[in-house]
């Protein structure tokens, strides 16, 4: 969460304003700051997870998500309904930040992205009723899937993550990536084919339970 929003939240609590309620005074930052901070709070975790999944790095993903929200705070116009959905703006900014950082990282390292991807990615949270051994197996399988996703070319990885991990509709993905909806469908189909080829040697055939999420 940007410091600007964190400071507003602390001041509101100190003044007795309930968590989640708008501060009574918009303050020097302008009348839209409270609304933008509320939007940032709502989308904080989805955008952070998107950046982590796109980069394969939890710390880098956190930094990029913070930058996405800083840019949101500089764009109060996104609250205008005629400008489109604010969530689309956030997804678009986050994806572009990830693209730029991954390209810089490839140039610096001189290595294909797949050789270093996956370090620092969070494990799936353990369910309350889940045995430790089952959680370990699930996290191991989840790590293999994440590594396989990171091996996909960028154009296929993007649509796969947005569709199957964040459940955006094809129309929404087309808006975020600024490509035709038909291109989204063709890239998604190719992404699933490529991911299946990567996972088959690991999980065998037929796929293990849960693999159906990647079927269209």
PyMOL CGO cylinders between C-alpha atoms (Angstrom):
from pymol import cmd
from pymol.cgo import CYLINDER

trace = [
    CYLINDER, 0.00, 0.00, 0.00, 1.45, 3.44, -0.91, 0.3, 1, 1, 1, 1, 1, 1,
    CYLINDER, 1.45, 3.44, -0.91, 2.66, 5.49, 2.06, 0.3, 1, 1, 1, 1, 1, 1,
    CYLINDER, 2.66, 5.49, 2.06, 0.17, 8.21, 1.15, 0.3, 1, 1, 1, 1, 1, 1,
    CYLINDER, 0.17, 8.21, 1.15, -2.73, 5.83, 1.78, 0.3, 1, 1, 1, 1, 1, 1,
    CYLINDER, -2.73, 5.83, 1.78, -1.11, 4.25, 4.85, 0.3, 1, 1, 1, 1, 1, 1,
    CYLINDER, -1.11, 4.25, 4.85, -0.69, 7.68, 6.44, 0.3, 1, 1, 1, 1, 1, 1,
    CYLINDER, -0.69, 7.68, 6.44, -4.31, 8.55, 5.75, 0.3, 1, 1, 1, 1, 1, 1,
    CYLINDER, -4.31, 8.55, 5.75, -5.44, 5.30, 7.35, 0.3, 1, 1, 1, 1, 1, 1,
    CYLINDER, -5.44, 5.30, 7.35, -3.33, 5.92, 10.45, 0.3, 1, 1, 1, 1, 1, 1,
    CYLINDER, -3.33, 5.92, 10.45, -4.63, 9.50, 10.80, 0.3, 1, 1, 1, 1, 1, 1,
    CYLINDER, -4.63, 9.50, 10.80, -8.22, 8.34, 10.36, 0.3, 1, 1, 1, 1, 1, 1,
    CYLINDER, -8.22, 8.34, 10.36, -7.84, 5.69, 13.08, 0.3, 1, 1, 1, 1, 1, 1,
    CYLINDER, -7.84, 5.69, 13.08, -6.17, 8.20, 15.40, 0.3, 1, 1, 1, 1, 1, 1,
    CYLINDER, -6.17, 8.20, 15.40, -9.14, 10.51, 14.86, 0.3, 1, 1, 1, 1, 1, 1,
    CYLINDER, -9.14, 10.51, 14.86, -11.57, 7.72, 15.66, 0.3, 1, 1, 1, 1, 1, 1,
    CYLINDER, -11.57, 7.72, 15.66, -12.68, 7.05, 12.10, 0.3, 1, 1, 1, 1, 1, 1,
    CYLINDER, -12.68, 7.05, 12.10, -13.58, 3.34, 11.72, 0.3, 1, 1, 1, 1, 1, 1,
    CYLINDER, -13.58, 3.34, 11.72, -11.34, 1.26, 9.49, 0.3, 1, 1, 1, 1, 1, 1,
    CYLINDER, -11.34, 1.26, 9.49, -12.67, 1.31, 5.94, 0.3, 1, 1, 1, 1, 1, 1,
    CYLINDER, -12.67, 1.31, 5.94, -14.62, 4.55, 6.42, 0.3, 1, 1, 1, 1, 1, 1,
    CYLINDER, -14.62, 4.55, 6.42, -13.67, 7.63, 4.45, 0.3, 1, 1, 1, 1, 1, 1,
    CYLINDER, -13.67, 7.63, 4.45, -11.81, 10.34, 6.32, 0.3, 1, 1, 1, 1, 1, 1,
    CYLINDER, -11.81, 10.34, 6.32, -13.98, 13.44, 6.90, 0.3, 1, 1, 1, 1, 1, 1,
    CYLINDER, -13.98, 13.44, 6.90, -11.40, 15.86, 5.45, 0.3, 1, 1, 1, 1, 1, 1,
    CYLINDER, -11.40, 15.86, 5.45, -9.89, 15.13, 2.04, 0.3, 1, 1, 1, 1, 1, 1,
    CYLINDER, -9.89, 15.13, 2.04, -6.77, 16.99, 3.12, 0.3, 1, 1, 1, 1, 1, 1,
    CYLINDER, -6.77, 16.99, 3.12, -4.12, 18.61, 0.95, 0.3, 1, 1, 1, 1, 1, 1,
    CYLINDER, -4.12, 18.61, 0.95, -3.90, 15.64, -1.40, 0.3, 1, 1, 1, 1, 1, 1,
    CYLINDER, -3.90, 15.64, -1.40, -7.23, 16.46, -3.03, 0.3, 1, 1, 1, 1, 1, 1,
    CYLINDER, -7.23, 16.46, -3.03, -10.82, 15.27, -2.78, 0.3, 1, 1, 1, 1, 1, 1,
    CYLINDER, -10.82, 15.27, -2.78, -10.20, 12.05, -4.73, 0.3, 1, 1, 1, 1, 1, 1,
    CYLINDER, -10.20, 12.05, -4.73, -7.42, 10.67, -2.53, 0.3, 1, 1, 1, 1, 1, 1,
    CYLINDER, -7.42, 10.67, -2.53, -9.75, 8.84, -0.16, 0.3, 1, 1, 1, 1, 1, 1,
    CYLINDER, -9.75, 8.84, -0.16, -11.56, 7.16, -3.05, 0.3, 1, 1, 1, 1, 1, 1,
    CYLINDER, -11.56, 7.16, -3.05, -8.28, 6.22, -4.73, 0.3, 1, 1, 1, 1, 1, 1,
    CYLINDER, -8.28, 6.22, -4.73, -6.92, 4.79, -1.48, 0.3, 1, 1, 1, 1, 1, 1,
    CYLINDER, -6.92, 4.79, -1.48, -10.08, 2.76, -0.99, 0.3, 1, 1, 1, 1, 1, 1,
    CYLINDER, -10.08, 2.76, -0.99, -9.65, 1.42, -4.53, 0.3, 1, 1, 1, 1, 1, 1,
    CYLINDER, -9.65, 1.42, -4.53, -6.01, 0.60, -3.83, 0.3, 1, 1, 1, 1, 1, 1,
    CYLINDER, -6.01, 0.60, -3.83, -6.94, -1.23, -0.64, 0.3, 1, 1, 1, 1, 1, 1,
    CYLINDER, -6.94, -1.23, -0.64, -9.58, -3.31, -2.46, 0.3, 1, 1, 1, 1, 1, 1,
    CYLINDER, -9.58, -3.31, -2.46, -7.18, -4.36, -5.25, 0.3, 1, 1, 1, 1, 1, 1,
    CYLINDER, -7.18, -4.36, -5.25, -4.01, -4.61, -3.18, 0.3, 1, 1, 1, 1, 1, 1,
    CYLINDER, -4.01, -4.61, -3.18, -3.77, -8.39, -2.97, 0.3, 1, 1, 1, 1, 1, 1,
    CYLINDER, -3.77, -8.39, -2.97, -5.00, -9.25, -6.51, 0.3, 1, 1, 1, 1, 1, 1,
    CYLINDER, -5.00, -9.25, -6.51, -2.51, -6.83, -8.07, 0.3, 1, 1, 1, 1, 1, 1,
    CYLINDER, -2.51, -6.83, -8.07, 0.31, -8.05, -5.84, 0.3, 1, 1, 1, 1, 1, 1,
    CYLINDER, 0.31, -8.05, -5.84, -0.42, -11.67, -6.75, 0.3, 1, 1, 1, 1, 1, 1,
    CYLINDER, -0.42, -11.67, -6.75, -0.51, -10.75, -10.43, 0.3, 1, 1, 1, 1, 1, 1,
    CYLINDER, -0.51, -10.75, -10.43, 2.93, -9.12, -10.22, 0.3, 1, 1, 1, 1, 1, 1,
    CYLINDER, 2.93, -9.12, -10.22, 4.36, -12.08, -8.30, 0.3, 1, 1, 1, 1, 1, 1,
    CYLINDER, 4.36, -12.08, -8.30, 2.98, -14.54, -10.83, 0.3, 1, 1, 1, 1, 1, 1,
    CYLINDER, 2.98, -14.54, -10.83, 4.16, -12.47, -13.77, 0.3, 1, 1, 1, 1, 1, 1,
    CYLINDER, 4.16, -12.47, -13.77, 7.73, -12.08, -12.47, 0.3, 1, 1, 1, 1, 1, 1,
    CYLINDER, 7.73, -12.08, -12.47, 8.19, -15.27, -10.44, 0.3, 1, 1, 1, 1, 1, 1,
    CYLINDER, 8.19, -15.27, -10.44, 9.68, -13.17, -7.63, 0.3, 1, 1, 1, 1, 1, 1,
    CYLINDER, 9.68, -13.17, -7.63, 7.73, -12.27, -4.48, 0.3, 1, 1, 1, 1, 1, 1,
    CYLINDER, 7.73, -12.27, -4.48, 9.88, -9.27, -3.50, 0.3, 1, 1, 1, 1, 1, 1,
    CYLINDER, 9.88, -9.27, -3.50, 9.99, -7.83, -7.00, 0.3, 1, 1, 1, 1, 1, 1,
    CYLINDER, 9.99, -7.83, -7.00, 6.26, -8.43, -7.39, 0.3, 1, 1, 1, 1, 1, 1,
    CYLINDER, 6.26, -8.43, -7.39, 5.59, -6.50, -4.17, 0.3, 1, 1, 1, 1, 1, 1,
    CYLINDER, 5.59, -6.50, -4.17, 7.69, -3.56, -5.39, 0.3, 1, 1, 1, 1, 1, 1,
    CYLINDER, 7.69, -3.56, -5.39, 5.95, -3.46, -8.76, 0.3, 1, 1, 1, 1, 1, 1,
    CYLINDER, 5.95, -3.46, -8.76, 2.51, -3.60, -7.14, 0.3, 1, 1, 1, 1, 1, 1,
    CYLINDER, 2.51, -3.60, -7.14, 3.46, -0.64, -4.94, 0.3, 1, 1, 1, 1, 1, 1,
    CYLINDER, 3.46, -0.64, -4.94, 4.51, 1.30, -8.03, 0.3, 1, 1, 1, 1, 1, 1,
    CYLINDER, 4.51, 1.30, -8.03, 1.21, 0.45, -9.73, 0.3, 1, 1, 1, 1, 1, 1,
    CYLINDER, 1.21, 0.45, -9.73, -0.69, 1.95, -6.80, 0.3, 1, 1, 1, 1, 1, 1,
    CYLINDER, -0.69, 1.95, -6.80, 1.54, 5.03, -6.74, 0.3, 1, 1, 1, 1, 1, 1,
    CYLINDER, 1.54, 5.03, -6.74, 0.61, 5.60, -10.38, 0.3, 1, 1, 1, 1, 1, 1,
    CYLINDER, 0.61, 5.60, -10.38, -3.04, 5.10, -9.49, 0.3, 1, 1, 1, 1, 1, 1,
    CYLINDER, -3.04, 5.10, -9.49, -2.83, 7.92, -6.94, 0.3, 1, 1, 1, 1, 1, 1,
    CYLINDER, -2.83, 7.92, -6.94, -1.47, 10.23, -9.64, 0.3, 1, 1, 1, 1, 1, 1,
    CYLINDER, -1.47, 10.23, -9.64, -4.43, 9.47, -11.93, 0.3, 1, 1, 1, 1, 1, 1,
    CYLINDER, -4.43, 9.47, -11.93, -7.70, 10.56, -10.25, 0.3, 1, 1, 1, 1, 1, 1,
    CYLINDER, -7.70, 10.56, -10.25, -9.28, 10.58, -13.72, 0.3, 1, 1, 1, 1, 1, 1,
    CYLINDER, -9.28, 10.58, -13.72, -9.60, 6.78, -13.49, 0.3, 1, 1, 1, 1, 1, 1,
    CYLINDER, -9.60, 6.78, -13.49, -12.56, 7.36, -11.15, 0.3, 1, 1, 1, 1, 1, 1,
    CYLINDER, -12.56, 7.36, -11.15, -14.50, 8.88, -14.07, 0.3, 1, 1, 1, 1, 1, 1,
    CYLINDER, -14.50, 8.88, -14.07, -16.87, 6.13, -15.34, 0.3, 1, 1, 1, 1, 1, 1,
    CYLINDER, -16.87, 6.13, -15.34, -16.48, 7.44, -18.89, 0.3, 1, 1, 1, 1, 1, 1,
    CYLINDER, -16.48, 7.44, -18.89, -12.78, 6.52, -18.75, 0.3, 1, 1, 1, 1, 1, 1,
    CYLINDER, -12.78, 6.52, -18.75, -13.51, 2.82, -18.23, 0.3, 1, 1, 1, 1, 1, 1,
    CYLINDER, -13.51, 2.82, -18.23, -13.19, 0.56, -15.21, 0.3, 1, 1, 1, 1, 1, 1,
    CYLINDER, -13.19, 0.56, -15.21, -10.54, 1.55, -12.63, 0.3, 1, 1, 1, 1, 1, 1,
    CYLINDER, -10.54, 1.55, -12.63, -9.62, -2.13, -12.27, 0.3, 1, 1, 1, 1, 1, 1,
    CYLINDER, -9.62, -2.13, -12.27, -8.71, -2.25, -15.97, 0.3, 1, 1, 1, 1, 1, 1,
    CYLINDER, -8.71, -2.25, -15.97, -6.32, 0.66, -15.43, 0.3, 1, 1, 1, 1, 1, 1,
    CYLINDER, -6.32, 0.66, -15.43, -4.68, -1.13, -12.50, 0.3, 1, 1, 1, 1, 1, 1,
    CYLINDER, -4.68, -1.13, -12.50, -4.32, -4.45, -14.34, 0.3, 1, 1, 1, 1, 1, 1,
    CYLINDER, -4.32, -4.45, -14.34, -2.90, -2.64, -17.37, 0.3, 1, 1, 1, 1, 1, 1,
    CYLINDER, -2.90, -2.64, -17.37, -0.35, -0.67, -15.34, 0.3, 1, 1, 1, 1, 1, 1,
    CYLINDER, -0.35, -0.67, -15.34, 0.71, -3.77, -13.40, 0.3, 1, 1, 1, 1, 1, 1,
    CYLINDER, 0.71, -3.77, -13.40, 1.16, -5.86, -16.55, 0.3, 1, 1, 1, 1, 1, 1,
    CYLINDER, 1.16, -5.86, -16.55, 3.20, -3.14, -18.25, 0.3, 1, 1, 1, 1, 1, 1,
    CYLINDER, 3.20, -3.14, -18.25, 5.41, -2.69, -15.18, 0.3, 1, 1, 1, 1, 1, 1,
    CYLINDER, 5.41, -2.69, -15.18, 6.07, -6.43, -15.10, 0.3, 1, 1, 1, 1, 1, 1,
    CYLINDER, 6.07, -6.43, -15.10, 6.86, -6.49, -18.82, 0.3, 1, 1, 1, 1, 1, 1,
    CYLINDER, 6.86, -6.49, -18.82, 9.35, -3.65, -18.51, 0.3, 1, 1, 1, 1, 1, 1,
    CYLINDER, 9.35, -3.65, -18.51, 11.08, -5.11, -15.47, 0.3, 1, 1, 1, 1, 1, 1,
    CYLINDER, 11.08, -5.11, -15.47, 11.35, -8.59, -16.96, 0.3, 1, 1, 1, 1, 1, 1,
    CYLINDER, 11.35, -8.59, -16.96, 12.88, -7.18, -20.12, 0.3, 1, 1, 1, 1, 1, 1,
    CYLINDER, 12.88, -7.18, -20.12, 15.40, -5.17, -18.09, 0.3, 1, 1, 1, 1, 1, 1,
    CYLINDER, 15.40, -5.17, -18.09, 16.22, -8.27, -16.08, 0.3, 1, 1, 1, 1, 1, 1,
    CYLINDER, 16.22, -8.27, -16.08, 16.78, -10.35, -19.20, 0.3, 1, 1, 1, 1, 1, 1,
    CYLINDER, 16.78, -10.35, -19.20, 19.10, -7.70, -20.63, 0.3, 1, 1, 1, 1, 1, 1,
    CYLINDER, 19.10, -7.70, -20.63, 21.09, -7.47, -17.39, 0.3, 1, 1, 1, 1, 1, 1,
    CYLINDER, 21.09, -7.47, -17.39, 21.43, -11.22, -16.92, 0.3, 1, 1, 1, 1, 1, 1,
    CYLINDER, 21.43, -11.22, -16.92, 21.85, -12.19, -20.55, 0.3, 1, 1, 1, 1, 1, 1,
    CYLINDER, 21.85, -12.19, -20.55, 19.92, -15.37, -19.71, 0.3, 1, 1, 1, 1, 1, 1,
    CYLINDER, 19.92, -15.37, -19.71, 16.52, -16.68, -20.78, 0.3, 1, 1, 1, 1, 1, 1,
    CYLINDER, 16.52, -16.68, -20.78, 13.88, -15.85, -18.22, 0.3, 1, 1, 1, 1, 1, 1,
    CYLINDER, 13.88, -15.85, -18.22, 13.07, -19.49, -17.53, 0.3, 1, 1, 1, 1, 1, 1,
    CYLINDER, 13.07, -19.49, -17.53, 16.54, -20.13, -16.08, 0.3, 1, 1, 1, 1, 1, 1,
    CYLINDER, 16.54, -20.13, -16.08, 16.00, -17.88, -13.09, 0.3, 1, 1, 1, 1, 1, 1,
    CYLINDER, 16.00, -17.88, -13.09, 12.22, -17.79, -12.77, 0.3, 1, 1, 1, 1, 1, 1,
    CYLINDER, 12.22, -17.79, -12.77, 10.34, -18.96, -9.74, 0.3, 1, 1, 1, 1, 1, 1,
    CYLINDER, 10.34, -18.96, -9.74, 12.71, -17.87, -6.98, 0.3, 1, 1, 1, 1, 1, 1,
    CYLINDER, 12.71, -17.87, -6.98, 10.93, -16.31, -4.04, 0.3, 1, 1, 1, 1, 1, 1,
    CYLINDER, 10.93, -16.31, -4.04, 7.40, -17.12, -5.12, 0.3, 1, 1, 1, 1, 1, 1,
    CYLINDER, 7.40, -17.12, -5.12, 5.02, -17.61, -2.22, 0.3, 1, 1, 1, 1, 1, 1,
    CYLINDER, 5.02, -17.61, -2.22, 3.74, -21.03, -1.29, 0.3, 1, 1, 1, 1, 1, 1,
    CYLINDER, 3.74, -21.03, -1.29, 0.03, -21.70, -1.31, 0.3, 1, 1, 1, 1, 1, 1,
    CYLINDER, 0.03, -21.70, -1.31, -1.49, -21.08, 2.13, 0.3, 1, 1, 1, 1, 1, 1,
    CYLINDER, -1.49, -21.08, 2.13, -2.07, -24.21, 4.20, 0.3, 1, 1, 1, 1, 1, 1,
    CYLINDER, -2.07, -24.21, 4.20, -5.71, -25.06, 4.82, 0.3, 1, 1, 1, 1, 1, 1,
    CYLINDER, -5.71, -25.06, 4.82, -6.79, -25.54, 8.42, 0.3, 1, 1, 1, 1, 1, 1,
    CYLINDER, -6.79, -25.54, 8.42, -7.88, -29.15, 7.89, 0.3, 1, 1, 1, 1, 1, 1,
    CYLINDER, -7.88, -29.15, 7.89, -4.91, -30.14, 5.75, 0.3, 1, 1, 1, 1, 1, 1,
    CYLINDER, -4.91, -30.14, 5.75, -2.21, -32.53, 6.96, 0.3, 1, 1, 1, 1, 1, 1,
    CYLINDER, -2.21, -32.53, 6.96, 1.39, -31.24, 6.73, 0.3, 1, 1, 1, 1, 1, 1,
    CYLINDER, 1.39, -31.24, 6.73, 2.35, -33.95, 4.22, 0.3, 1, 1, 1, 1, 1, 1,
    CYLINDER, 2.35, -33.95, 4.22, -0.60, -33.06, 1.96, 0.3, 1, 1, 1, 1, 1, 1,
    CYLINDER, -0.60, -33.06, 1.96, 0.26, -29.36, 2.16, 0.3, 1, 1, 1, 1, 1, 1,
    CYLINDER, 0.26, -29.36, 2.16, 3.88, -30.11, 1.23, 0.3, 1, 1, 1, 1, 1, 1,
    CYLINDER, 3.88, -30.11, 1.23, 2.81, -32.15, -1.81, 0.3, 1, 1, 1, 1, 1, 1,
    CYLINDER, 2.81, -32.15, -1.81, 0.38, -29.46, -2.90, 0.3, 1, 1, 1, 1, 1, 1,
    CYLINDER, 0.38, -29.46, -2.90, 3.01, -26.74, -2.57, 0.3, 1, 1, 1, 1, 1, 1,
    CYLINDER, 3.01, -26.74, -2.57, 5.56, -28.82, -4.45, 0.3, 1, 1, 1, 1, 1, 1,
    CYLINDER, 5.56, -28.82, -4.45, 3.11, -29.40, -7.30, 0.3, 1, 1, 1, 1, 1, 1,
    CYLINDER, 3.11, -29.40, -7.30, 2.12, -25.73, -7.23, 0.3, 1, 1, 1, 1, 1, 1,
    CYLINDER, 2.12, -25.73, -7.23, 5.78, -24.73, -7.52, 0.3, 1, 1, 1, 1, 1, 1,
    CYLINDER, 5.78, -24.73, -7.52, 6.19, -26.98, -10.56, 0.3, 1, 1, 1, 1, 1, 1,
    CYLINDER, 6.19, -26.98, -10.56, 3.15, -25.40, -12.21, 0.3, 1, 1, 1, 1, 1, 1,
    CYLINDER, 3.15, -25.40, -12.21, 4.46, -21.88, -11.48, 0.3, 1, 1, 1, 1, 1, 1,
    CYLINDER, 4.46, -21.88, -11.48, 7.85, -22.75, -12.93, 0.3, 1, 1, 1, 1, 1, 1,
    CYLINDER, 7.85, -22.75, -12.93, 6.18, -24.14, -16.05, 0.3, 1, 1, 1, 1, 1, 1,
    CYLINDER, 6.18, -24.14, -16.05, 4.05, -21.01, -16.43, 0.3, 1, 1, 1, 1, 1, 1,
    CYLINDER, 4.05, -21.01, -16.43, 7.19, -18.87, -16.18, 0.3, 1, 1, 1, 1, 1, 1,
    CYLINDER, 7.19, -18.87, -16.18, 8.72, -20.81, -19.07, 0.3, 1, 1, 1, 1, 1, 1,
    CYLINDER, 8.72, -20.81, -19.07, 5.95, -19.71, -21.41, 0.3, 1, 1, 1, 1, 1, 1,
    CYLINDER, 5.95, -19.71, -21.41, 6.67, -16.80, -23.77, 0.3, 1, 1, 1, 1, 1, 1,
    CYLINDER, 6.67, -16.80, -23.77, 5.40, -13.52, -22.36, 0.3, 1, 1, 1, 1, 1, 1,
    CYLINDER, 5.40, -13.52, -22.36, 2.41, -13.18, -24.68, 0.3, 1, 1, 1, 1, 1, 1,
    CYLINDER, 2.41, -13.18, -24.68, 1.07, -16.59, -23.62, 0.3, 1, 1, 1, 1, 1, 1,
    CYLINDER, 1.07, -16.59, -23.62, 1.97, -16.26, -19.96, 0.3, 1, 1, 1, 1, 1, 1,
    CYLINDER, 1.97, -16.26, -19.96, 0.03, -13.00, -19.65, 0.3, 1, 1, 1, 1, 1, 1,
    CYLINDER, 0.03, -13.00, -19.65, -3.27, -14.31, -20.97, 0.3, 1, 1, 1, 1, 1, 1,
    CYLINDER, -3.27, -14.31, -20.97, -2.99, -17.55, -19.01, 0.3, 1, 1, 1, 1, 1, 1,
    CYLINDER, -2.99, -17.55, -19.01, -2.37, -15.78, -15.70, 0.3, 1, 1, 1, 1, 1, 1,
    CYLINDER, -2.37, -15.78, -15.70, -5.12, -13.22, -16.24, 0.3, 1, 1, 1, 1, 1, 1,
    CYLINDER, -5.12, -13.22, -16.24, -7.66, -15.85, -17.32, 0.3, 1, 1, 1, 1, 1, 1,
    CYLINDER, -7.66, -15.85, -17.32, -6.96, -18.83, -15.09, 0.3, 1, 1, 1, 1, 1, 1,
    CYLINDER, -6.96, -18.83, -15.09, -5.45, -17.31, -11.95, 0.3, 1, 1, 1, 1, 1, 1,
    CYLINDER, -5.45, -17.31, -11.95, -7.37, -14.03, -11.85, 0.3, 1, 1, 1, 1, 1, 1,
    CYLINDER, -7.37, -14.03, -11.85, -10.48, -15.18, -13.73, 0.3, 1, 1, 1, 1, 1, 1,
    CYLINDER, -10.48, -15.18, -13.73, -10.77, -12.20, -16.05, 0.3, 1, 1, 1, 1, 1, 1,
    CYLINDER, -10.77, -12.20, -16.05, -13.12, -12.61, -18.97, 0.3, 1, 1, 1, 1, 1, 1,
    CYLINDER, -13.12, -12.61, -18.97, -11.66, -12.60, -22.48, 0.3, 1, 1, 1, 1, 1, 1,
    CYLINDER, -11.66, -12.60, -22.48, -13.20, -9.19, -23.10, 0.3, 1, 1, 1, 1, 1, 1,
    CYLINDER, -13.20, -9.19, -23.10, -11.50, -7.81, -19.98, 0.3, 1, 1, 1, 1, 1, 1,
    CYLINDER, -11.50, -7.81, -19.98, -8.16, -9.34, -20.94, 0.3, 1, 1, 1, 1, 1, 1,
    CYLINDER, -8.16, -9.34, -20.94, -8.48, -7.75, -24.38, 0.3, 1, 1, 1, 1, 1, 1,
    CYLINDER, -8.48, -7.75, -24.38, -8.98, -4.36, -22.72, 0.3, 1, 1, 1, 1, 1, 1,
    CYLINDER, -8.98, -4.36, -22.72, -6.02, -4.82, -20.38, 0.3, 1, 1, 1, 1, 1, 1,
    CYLINDER, -6.02, -4.82, -20.38, -3.61, -6.02, -23.07, 0.3, 1, 1, 1, 1, 1, 1,
    CYLINDER, -3.61, -6.02, -23.07, -5.09, -3.78, -25.78, 0.3, 1, 1, 1, 1, 1, 1,
    CYLINDER, -5.09, -3.78, -25.78, -5.46, -6.61, -28.27, 0.3, 1, 1, 1, 1, 1, 1,
    CYLINDER, -5.46, -6.61, -28.27, -8.52, -8.04, -30.09, 0.3, 1, 1, 1, 1, 1, 1,
    CYLINDER, -8.52, -8.04, -30.09, -10.61, -10.55, -28.17, 0.3, 1, 1, 1, 1, 1, 1,
    CYLINDER, -10.61, -10.55, -28.17, -9.96, -13.12, -30.90, 0.3, 1, 1, 1, 1, 1, 1,
    CYLINDER, -9.96, -13.12, -30.90, -6.22, -12.74, -30.28, 0.3, 1, 1, 1, 1, 1, 1,
    CYLINDER, -6.22, -12.74, -30.28, -6.83, -13.40, -26.59, 0.3, 1, 1, 1, 1, 1, 1,
    CYLINDER, -6.83, -13.40, -26.59, -8.62, -16.64, -27.44, 0.3, 1, 1, 1, 1, 1, 1,
    CYLINDER, -8.62, -16.64, -27.44, -5.91, -17.85, -29.83, 0.3, 1, 1, 1, 1, 1, 1,
    CYLINDER, -5.91, -17.85, -29.83, -3.10, -17.00, -27.41, 0.3, 1, 1, 1, 1, 1, 1,
    CYLINDER, -3.10, -17.00, -27.41, -4.93, -18.69, -24.57, 0.3, 1, 1, 1, 1, 1, 1,
    CYLINDER, -4.93, -18.69, -24.57, -5.42, -21.86, -26.60, 0.3, 1, 1, 1, 1, 1, 1,
    CYLINDER, -5.42, -21.86, -26.60, -1.74, -21.92, -27.52, 0.3, 1, 1, 1, 1, 1, 1,
    CYLINDER, -1.74, -21.92, -27.52, -0.73, -21.22, -23.90, 0.3, 1, 1, 1, 1, 1, 1,
    CYLINDER, -0.73, -21.22, -23.90, -2.72, -24.22, -22.69, 0.3, 1, 1, 1, 1, 1, 1,
    CYLINDER, -2.72, -24.22, -22.69, -1.15, -26.47, -25.34, 0.3, 1, 1, 1, 1, 1, 1,
    CYLINDER, -1.15, -26.47, -25.34, 2.34, -25.35, -24.38, 0.3, 1, 1, 1, 1, 1, 1,
    CYLINDER, 2.34, -25.35, -24.38, 1.72, -25.57, -20.65, 0.3, 1, 1, 1, 1, 1, 1,
    CYLINDER, 1.72, -25.57, -20.65, 0.25, -29.06, -21.01, 0.3, 1, 1, 1, 1, 1, 1,
    CYLINDER, 0.25, -29.06, -21.01, 3.37, -30.15, -22.89, 0.3, 1, 1, 1, 1, 1, 1,
    CYLINDER, 3.37, -30.15, -22.89, 5.56, -28.78, -20.09, 0.3, 1, 1, 1, 1, 1, 1,
    CYLINDER, 5.56, -28.78, -20.09, 3.53, -30.39, -17.29, 0.3, 1, 1, 1, 1, 1, 1,
    CYLINDER, 3.53, -30.39, -17.29, 2.91, -33.81, -18.85, 0.3, 1, 1, 1, 1, 1, 1,
    CYLINDER, 2.91, -33.81, -18.85, 6.42, -35.18, -18.07, 0.3, 1, 1, 1, 1, 1, 1,
    CYLINDER, 6.42, -35.18, -18.07, 5.99, -34.00, -14.47, 0.3, 1, 1, 1, 1, 1, 1,
    CYLINDER, 5.99, -34.00, -14.47, 2.44, -35.09, -13.69, 0.3, 1, 1, 1, 1, 1, 1,
    CYLINDER, 2.44, -35.09, -13.69, 1.87, -37.80, -16.27, 0.3, 1, 1, 1, 1, 1, 1,
    CYLINDER, 1.87, -37.80, -16.27, -1.30, -38.50, -18.16, 0.3, 1, 1, 1, 1, 1, 1,
    CYLINDER, -1.30, -38.50, -18.16, -4.14, -38.23, -17.19, 0.3, 1, 1, 1, 1, 1, 1,
    CYLINDER, -4.14, -38.23, -17.19, -3.57, -34.93, -15.29, 0.3, 1, 1, 1, 1, 1, 1,
    CYLINDER, -3.57, -34.93, -15.29, -3.85, -34.83, -11.53, 0.3, 1, 1, 1, 1, 1, 1,
    CYLINDER, -3.85, -34.83, -11.53, -6.92, -33.31, -9.84, 0.3, 1, 1, 1, 1, 1, 1,
    CYLINDER, -6.92, -33.31, -9.84, -7.03, -29.57, -10.29, 0.3, 1, 1, 1, 1, 1, 1,
    CYLINDER, -7.03, -29.57, -10.29, -5.35, -29.58, -13.69, 0.3, 1, 1, 1, 1, 1, 1,
    CYLINDER, -5.35, -29.58, -13.69, -8.76, -29.04, -15.26, 0.3, 1, 1, 1, 1, 1, 1,
    CYLINDER, -8.76, -29.04, -15.26, -8.48, -25.33, -14.48, 0.3, 1, 1, 1, 1, 1, 1,
    CYLINDER, -8.48, -25.33, -14.48, -6.27, -25.07, -17.56, 0.3, 1, 1, 1, 1, 1, 1,
    CYLINDER, -6.27, -25.07, -17.56, -8.85, -26.67, -19.86, 0.3, 1, 1, 1, 1, 1, 1,
    CYLINDER, -8.85, -26.67, -19.86, -11.03, -24.47, -22.04, 0.3, 1, 1, 1, 1, 1, 1,
]
cmd.load_cgo(trace, "trace")
